[in-house]
Amino acid sequence: MTGAGRVIYVTDQPEDYGFAYGTLPAHPEQGEEAFRVARDGGRLVFTVTAFSRPRHPVARLGGPVTRALQLRANRSYLRAMRRAAEPEPP
């Protein structure tokens, strides 16, 4: 199995950036995931929005494992964004 996906839209506005991708037929899940970084006053807000359902029989059988993998991926996105948002050392 492969995790094939395609970018379905990009947001590139002042103070609001992001993109979303949708899975392709070869992906074991069917769904979309969107990533957005925007300013809200003086705050920088990172949002991940996702929905999916199993497409491949193995993904259906491994429901709890699939969910755990999705949570792990989301945590890694948050860690990466925290590192990227840290101030540069002097």
Secondary structure, DSSP 8 states (H G I E B T S, - for coil): ----EEEEEEEEETTEEEEEEEE-TTSSEEEEEEEEEEEETTEEEEEEEEEEEE-SHHHHHTHHHHHHHHHHHHHHHHHHHHHHHS----
